[in-house]
């Protein structure tokens, strides 16, 4: 008798935990891809090369991709719809991640030099 009362609550918690885990996994994957894309954009030629890296890192094309260059900063924003498993939440939510990387320019004092002394 008690099991019949507690089972729906237990299932609700388990399904909610799984749904939350999938949402967090999707966000972590998007964040990783955004960081990788921003690094490539800052070091290898801007937004065009940055957005080209995203499908290779994720393994699929995300629903939303944006890139902006502001001076030495490269900002990559990725978003993807995620279906929720919980009955009291919206059916779909949008998971997004943003990464900003500053382009490093070598300074004249940072150059390497070697000298030999007898």
Buried (B, 14 or more C-beta within 10 A) or exposed (E): EEEEEEEEEEEEEEEBEEBBEBBEEBBEBBBBBBBBBBBBBBEEEBBEBBBBBBEEBBEEEBEEBBBEBEEEBBBBBBBBEBEBBEEEEEEEBEBBBBBBBEBEEEEEEEEEEEEEEE
